Amino acid sequence: MNKADLVRGGAVTSQDEAFRMLDTFASVGATHFDLTHLNVDGEKRGFRPQQTLAQLKNSLPRLFPGATERQNNMIVRPHGDTAQLIQLDDLKADALDRLHDVAFLTLQTSPGNHQAWVAVSDLKKGEETKDFARRLRKGAGADPSASGATRIAGTTNYKRKYEPDFPTVRIIDAAPGRVVTTAQLDSLGLVASPEPAPAVIPLRSRRKHPAAEGERTWPDYQRCVTGAPPNHEGSGPDRSMADFFWCMMAAQRGWSIEETANKLMEVSARAQERARLHDEGYALITAQNAAAAAARGRQTGRG
């Protein structure tokens, strides 16, 4: 272990590993980072927005000891202008192999749980990037609701399910400066095909809105959790899929996307966790995707 390693209470964090991760992000165009502190229960304990690379590297050596003593997670969300950074989370071994030549950073956040980051040069910010990122996650077999924020390499992953043997976040592979195009990713079969736009039903053929009859009710969220498939770790239900199924049922019952997204924030612990990570768009994106799926289902049924 080198001198940059700090030991507090038996847990080890590596300053060198953290700096290597941040430098790798900077090599593909990341200029600023949002830094969030979460405790072992996922509650926010601090937030520093828009930190430059220099500011963050100057702060980390002082933050490591306190994070270890308080069992706080240190999480960064990178921002850049020259390339769009896409996070692919909860990847299995075969997915990692397919991404090996296009990812600029691969991390292990816990035993058997990996994520890869891809920098794409020919995307514009906004809906184009959101749509392509969704298709890439689907094609690569990644978590469809990745937040775009990640634990800092070299720090400890504090979650209740891991105690007392909390894992350390590690860099599996890094390729500084690696930026790819949408065509390169598509040629490797990593990008799912665009989904057809949902059919627009003429106003005259629409049924009376259930709200006018006072019939709308929310789906039972707990039943969606109970019926969800297991997560990649096999430690419980896939909360992202539970959220998606619940939103799709809400759409089928006539709730709007906005209403569904707001209600999801009330019933879903995962949506609340995403919001604490400053990923307020998670609930809205999940509701939008679920509504589109519900519309496709209605279209198929009419066919």
C-alpha positions in Angstrom: 0.0 0.0 0.0 1.4 3.4 -0.9 1.6 6.5 1.2 -1.5 8.0 -0.5 -3.7 5.3 1.2 -5.5 6.4 4.3 -6.6 3.9 7.0 -9.4 4.8 9.5 -11.2 2.2 11.6 -10.1 -0.7 9.5 -11.5 0.7 6.2 -9.1 1.7 3.4 -9.5 4.5 0.8 -7.0 5.2 -1.9 -6.3 8.8 -2.9 -4.4 7.6 -6.0 -7.3 5.5 -7.2 -9.7 8.4 -6.7 -7.4 10.8 -8.6 -6.9 8.3 -11.4 -10.7 8.0 -11.8 -11.2 11.8 -11.9 -8.3 12.3 -14.4 -9.9 9.6 -16.6 -13.2 11.5 -16.6 -11.3 14.8 -17.4 -9.5 13.1 -20.3 -12.8 12.7 -22.1 -14.1 16.2 -21.5 -15.4 16.3 -17.9 -14.8 19.8 -16.5 -16.9 19.9 -13.4 -18.3 17.4 -10.8 -21.2 17.5 -8.4 -20.0 15.9 -5.1 -22.7 14.3 -2.8 -22.2 12.7 0.6 -24.7 10.0 1.6 -24.7 8.1 4.8 -25.0 4.3 5.1 -28.8 4.6 5.0 -28.7 6.6 1.7 -29.5 10.0 3.4 -27.8 13.1 2.0 -25.2 14.5 4.3 -23.6 17.1 2.1 -23.5 18.5 -1.5 -20.9 20.5 -3.4 -22.0 21.5 -6.9 -19.9 22.3 -9.9 -16.5 21.4 -8.4 -13.6 21.8 -10.8 -11.1 19.0 -11.1 -8.5 21.0 -9.2 -11.0 21.8 -6.4 -12.1 18.2 -6.0 -8.6 16.9 -6.0 -7.6 19.5 -3.4 -10.6 18.6 -1.2 -10.5 14.8 -1.3 -7.5 14.2 1.0 -9.3 16.1 3.7 -12.6 14.5 3.1 -11.5 10.8 3.1 -10.9 10.5 6.9 -14.2 12.0 7.8 -16.1 9.9 5.3 -14.6 6.8 6.8 -15.3 7.8 10.4 -18.9 8.7 9.6 -19.5 5.8 7.1 -20.4 8.3 4.4 -20.4 7.5 0.7 -18.7 10.0 -1.7 -20.5 10.2 -5.0 -19.7 12.4 -8.1 -21.7 13.3 -11.1 -19.4 14.4 -14.0 -20.3 17.2 -16.4 -18.7 18.1 -19.7 -19.3 19.8 -23.0 -17.2 18.1 -25.6 -18.7 14.6 -25.3 -21.8 13.1 -23.7 -20.9 10.7 -20.8 -23.2 7.7 -20.5 -23.2 5.4 -17.5 -24.0 1.7 -18.0 -24.7 0.2 -14.6 -25.4 -3.3 -13.2 -23.5 -5.0 -15.9 -22.9 -8.8 -16.1 -19.6 -10.3 -17.3 -20.6 -10.8 -20.9 -21.8 -7.2 -21.2 -18.5 -6.0 -19.8 -16.6 -8.0 -22.5 -18.7 -6.4 -25.2 -17.9 -2.9 -23.9 -14.2 -3.5 -23.4 -13.1 -1.6 -26.5 -15.5 1.3 -26.2 -15.7 2.2 -22.5 -13.2 4.7 -21.1 -13.8 3.6 -17.5 -15.0 0.4 -15.9 -15.6 0.1 -12.1 -16.5 -2.6 -9.6 -18.7 -1.0 -7.0 -19.3 -4.2 -5.0 -18.6 -7.9 -5.6 -20.3 -8.9 -8.9 -21.6 -5.4 -9.5 -19.9 -3.5 -12.3 -20.5 -0.3 -14.3 -18.9 1.1 -17.5 -18.8 4.7 -18.8 -18.8 5.6 -22.5 -18.0 9.0 -24.0 -19.9 9.7 -27.2 -18.7 12.6 -29.4 -21.5 13.1 -31.9 -24.5 13.6 -29.7 -26.3 16.9 -28.8 -27.4 17.6 -25.3 -31.1 17.1 -24.6 -33.6 14.6 -26.0 -31.1 13.2 -28.5 -28.7 12.1 -25.8 -31.5 10.8 -23.5 -32.9 8.7 -26.3 -29.5 7.3 -27.4 -28.5 6.6 -23.8 -31.8 4.7 -23.2 -31.2 2.6 -26.4 -27.5 2.0 -25.4 -28.5 0.8 -21.9 -31.1 -1.5 -23.3 -28.8 -2.9 -26.0 -25.9 -3.4 -23.5 -28.2 -5.0 -20.9 -27.6 -2.3 -18.3 -29.9 -0.8 -15.7 -32.4 1.4 -17.7 -32.5 4.0 -14.9 -28.8 4.7 -14.3 -28.5 8.1 -12.6 -25.2 9.4 -14.1 -23.6 9.6 -10.7 -21.1 7.2 -9.3 -19.1 6.4 -6.1 -15.5 7.6 -6.2 -13.0 4.8 -6.8 -10.9 4.0 -3.8 -13.7 4.8 -1.4 -15.9 2.5 0.6 -19.4 1.5 -0.5 -21.4 2.0 2.6 -24.8 0.2 2.4 -26.5 -1.7 5.2 -26.7 -4.9 3.1 -22.9 -5.0 3.0 -22.1 -4.5 6.7 -19.8 -5.2 8.4 -17.7 -6.1 5.3 -18.2 -2.9 3.2 -16.6 -3.3 -0.2 -14.2 -0.8 -1.8 -15.0 0.7 -5.2 -12.2 -0.3 -7.6 -11.2 0.6 -11.1 -11.2 -2.5 -13.3 -10.1 -0.8 -16.5 -9.3 2.7 -17.7 -8.6 4.0 -21.2 -8.0 7.8 -20.8 -9.1 9.9 -23.8 -11.2 7.1 -25.4 -14.1 8.8 -27.1 -16.4 6.9 -29.6 -19.2 7.7 -32.0 -22.7 6.5 -32.2 -21.9 4.5 -35.3 -19.1 2.6 -33.6 -21.4 1.6 -30.8 -24.1 0.6 -33.2 -21.7 -1.5 -35.4 -20.9 -3.6 -32.3 -24.6 -4.4 -31.7 -24.7 -2.4 -28.5 -27.5 -0.1 -29.4 -31.2 -1.2 -29.4 -33.4 -0.2 -32.3 -35.5 2.9 -31.9 -39.0 2.2 -30.6 -41.9 3.2 -32.8 -43.7 6.3 -31.7 -47.0 5.5 -29.9 -50.1 5.9 -32.1 -52.2 9.0 -31.6 -55.8 8.1 -31.0 -58.3 10.6 -32.6 -60.1 12.6 -30.0 -63.5 11.4 -31.1 -62.6 7.7 -30.5 -61.2 8.2 -27.0 -63.2 6.8 -24.1 -64.4 9.1 -21.4 -61.5 9.9 -19.0 -61.9 7.9 -15.8 -61.2 10.9 -13.8 -64.5 12.5 -14.9 -66.3 9.5 -13.3 -64.2 9.5 -10.2 -62.9 6.0 -11.0 -59.1 6.5 -11.1 -57.1 4.7 -8.4 -53.4 4.2 -8.1 -51.9 0.8 -8.5 -50.7 -1.1 -5.5 -47.0 -0.3 -5.4 -46.1 -3.1 -3.0 -47.6 -5.7 -5.3 -45.4 -4.4 -8.1 -42.3 -4.8 -5.8 -43.4 -8.3 -4.8 -43.9 -9.3 -8.4 -40.7 -7.8 -9.8 -37.9 -10.1 -11.0 -34.8 -10.4 -8.8 -32.0 -7.8 -9.1 -28.6 -8.6 -10.6 -27.2 -9.3 -7.1 -30.0 -11.7 -6.2 -30.5 -9.8 -3.0 -34.1 -8.7 -3.5 -36.5 -7.5 -6.1 -35.4 -5.2 -9.0 -36.7 -1.9 -7.8 -36.3 -0.2 -11.2 -38.5 -2.8 -12.8 -41.1 -2.4 -10.0 -41.1 1.3 -10.6 -41.6 0.8 -14.4 -44.4 -1.7 -14.0 -46.2 0.5 -11.5 -45.9 3.5 -13.8 -47.2 1.4 -16.7 -50.2 0.3 -14.7 -50.8 4.0 -13.7 -50.8 5.0 -17.4 -53.2 2.3 -18.2 -55.6 3.7 -15.6 -55.5 7.1 -17.2 -53.0 9.0 -15.0 -50.9 11.5 -16.9 -47.1 11.3 -17.1 -46.6 14.2 -14.7 -49.1 12.9 -12.2 -47.5 9.4 -12.3 -43.9 10.9 -11.9 -45.0 12.9 -8.9 -46.8 10.0 -7.3 -43.8 7.7 -7.9 -41.7 10.1 -5.8 -44.0 9.4 -3.0 -44.2 5.6 -3.1 -40.8 4.6 -4.4 -37.7 4.5 -2.2 -35.6 4.2 -5.3 -37.0 7.3 -6.8 -36.4 9.1 -3.6 -32.8 7.9 -3.5 -32.3 9.1 -7.1 -33.6 12.5 -6.0 -31.1 12.6 -3.2 -28.4 12.0 -5.8 -29.8 15.0 -7.7 -31.3 12.8 -10.4 -34.7 14.4 -10.2 -35.3 13.2 -13.8 -35.5 9.5 -12.9 -39.2 9.6 -11.9 -40.2 11.5 -15.0 -38.1 9.3 -17.4 -39.5 6.2 -15.9 -43.1 7.5 -16.2 -42.5 8.6 -19.8 -41.0 5.2 -20.8 -43.8 3.3 -19.1 -46.5 5.4 -20.7 -45.0 4.7 -24.1 -44.9 1.0 -23.4 -48.6 1.2 -22.3 -49.5 3.0 -25.5 -47.7 0.3 -27.6 -49.6 -2.3 -25.8 -52.9 -0.7 -26.6 -51.8 -0.4 -30.3 -50.8 -4.1 -30.4 -54.1 -5.0 -28.9 -56.0 -3.1 -31.6 -54.0 -4.9 -34.3 
